Amino acid sequence: MTSTKAIAITTKNAPAPVGPYNQAVVVNNWLYCSGQIALDPTSGKMVGNGDVEAETRQVIKNLLEVIKAAGGLPSQVIRTTIYLVDLNDFGKVNSIYGEVFKDGVSPARACVQAAALPKGGLIEIDCVAWLG
């Protein structure tokens, strides 16, 4: 998917944006994925009922669906940012994250604590991938 202009990536398999942005944008083989929270794409409701592990699994599922819609694979993700409401959840999140990003070179990553996330979520993840 090579183009010098921005191309919006959308899929019904991930939640629709809750504001004026796209699920992802591709420019010159670079995929920039917006942050995903634990919204179920069908119902639009949060998943997990306050369980950070359940939320993490849904967040990653949503993110991978956006990457897939752009023609990418998890192994093409080169950078992620994880936002947690409570950094004490880092170990639980890291374990699930490691299940997904285990093939090839693991993405560079930052993890920060956020005062609050959309819809009362406990975790949000965004990423950049190289599709070339």
C-alpha positions in Angstrom: 0.0 0.0 0.0 2.5 2.6 -1.2 1.3 6.2 -1.5 2.8 9.7 -0.8 -0.6 10.9 0.2 -2.4 10.0 3.4 -4.8 7.1 3.1 -7.3 6.5 5.9 -7.6 2.9 7.2 -11.0 1.8 8.5 -12.4 -1.6 9.5 -15.7 -2.6 11.0 -13.7 -5.2 13.0 -12.4 -2.5 15.3 -14.3 0.3 17.1 -15.3 3.3 15.1 -13.4 6.5 16.2 -15.2 8.4 19.0 -13.9 11.8 17.5 -12.6 13.5 14.4 -9.8 11.0 13.6 -9.2 7.8 11.7 -8.4 4.3 13.1 -5.1 4.6 11.2 -3.4 6.5 8.4 -0.9 5.2 5.9 1.7 7.4 4.3 4.7 6.0 2.3 4.3 2.5 3.8 4.2 3.9 7.3 1.1 2.9 9.3 0.1 5.2 12.2 -2.6 3.6 14.3 -4.6 5.7 16.7 -4.9 4.6 20.2 -7.3 1.7 20.9 -9.3 1.2 24.1 -11.3 -1.9 25.1 -14.4 -1.1 23.1 -16.3 -4.0 21.5 -16.6 -3.0 17.8 -20.1 -4.5 17.5 -21.8 -3.2 20.6 -19.6 -0.1 21.2 -19.5 -1.0 24.9 -16.4 -1.3 27.0 -15.1 -4.9 27.6 -13.7 -6.1 30.9 -15.7 -4.5 33.7 -12.5 -3.1 35.2 -10.4 -6.2 34.6 -7.1 -4.8 33.0 -6.2 -8.2 31.5 -9.6 -8.5 29.7 -9.2 -4.9 28.6 -5.7 -5.5 27.3 -6.8 -8.5 25.2 -9.6 -6.4 23.6 -7.3 -3.4 23.0 -4.7 -5.6 21.3 -7.4 -7.4 19.3 -8.7 -4.0 18.1 -5.2 -2.8 17.2 -4.4 -6.0 15.3 -7.7 -5.7 13.3 -6.6 -2.2 12.2 -3.2 -3.4 11.3 -4.7 -6.3 9.3 -7.0 -3.9 7.5 -3.9 -2.0 6.3 -2.4 -5.3 5.0 0.0 -5.5 8.0 1.1 -8.1 10.5 2.0 -7.8 14.2 5.7 -8.5 13.2 5.6 -5.2 11.3 4.9 -3.1 14.3 8.0 -1.1 15.2 6.8 1.3 17.9 4.0 1.2 20.5 2.9 3.4 23.3 0.9 1.9 26.2 -1.1 4.2 28.4 -2.1 2.8 31.8 -4.3 4.4 34.5 -2.3 2.4 37.0 1.3 1.5 36.4 0.9 -1.3 39.0 -0.9 -3.2 36.1 2.3 -3.2 34.0 3.2 -6.8 34.8 -0.2 -8.1 33.8 -0.3 -6.0 30.6 3.3 -6.9 29.7 2.6 -10.6 29.9 -0.3 -10.4 27.4 1.6 -7.9 25.2 4.5 -10.4 25.1 2.2 -13.1 23.7 1.4 -11.0 20.7 4.7 -9.3 19.9 7.0 -12.3 20.1 7.9 -13.0 16.5 10.9 -11.2 15.1 12.1 -8.0 16.7 9.9 -6.7 19.5 8.6 -3.2 18.9 10.3 -0.2 20.6 7.9 0.8 23.3 7.0 3.4 25.9 4.6 2.9 28.8 3.2 5.8 30.7 0.6 6.3 33.5 -2.3 8.5 32.4 -4.7 10.3 34.8 -7.7 9.0 32.8 -8.5 7.4 29.5 -11.6 7.6 27.3 -14.7 5.8 28.4 -13.1 5.0 31.8 -10.7 2.5 30.2 -7.7 1.2 32.1 -5.4 0.9 29.1 -4.9 2.3 25.6 -2.3 1.3 23.0 -1.3 3.0 19.8 1.4 2.0 17.3 3.4 2.7 14.2 4.1 -0.1 11.7 6.3 -0.4 8.6 4.3 -2.0 5.7 7.1 -2.0 3.2 
